[in-house]
Amino acid sequence: MRTLLLASLLAVTALPAAAAAAAAGPGRVEGRVELAVEGLAPTDVWPLVAYLERADGRAGPVPEQPAVLRQDHARFDPGFMIVTAGQRIDMPNEDAIYHNVFSYSRPNDFDLGIYPRGESRSVRLEHPGFVEVYCSIHENMNAGILVAPTPWHTIVAGDGSFAIDRVPPGRYRLRVWAWELPETVRPLEVRPDTAASVALTIGAGPGARDSGP
Ligand SMILES: [Cu+2]
């Protein structure tokens, strides 16, 4: 009887600790990007991307959900997207005419060939970096894909603000990328259930100035 009572007491007292451990959820990174170039707003260098890479260089988990790059009205839709390295990208042709999808951006270069309406082909871009996508039939068809090393990435809003949610606690490097601007890097730590706040200035030349805390 006494043993039973003790056991049930232990079970009760053990609960709050277990509940606290289970509640230690992912953190969040939020921030604001400013441009060091006078007269230029973030919208002028759009797309502007913020993404995290792990401090130890390990790749992040690859989303099972494929990204989708459509061909419609002789355009790629969307014209710019972010994917995680290794994530499947479906490229359905939803147009009335044949299209092709290819890229010369090494080491992510690929060529899916020419295919008709209703057909979809897929590619996985395994290497972080920027990939330019074209159609061999229509010279003005193009799209950009930023391949991030982890699934923790986002497109920066027109006012320079961004937020990356559901980030597992740990050490990271935040990178802010824009076409033809030097990439800005900031180490940061994400703590459980906490938002890390960052302010960055980009475009100040190689080794871009950093308005860090
Ligand atoms: Cu085409």
Residues whose N, C-alpha, C, O or C-beta is under 5 A from the ligand:
A	BS01	CU	Y98 H99 N100 C135 I137 H138 M141
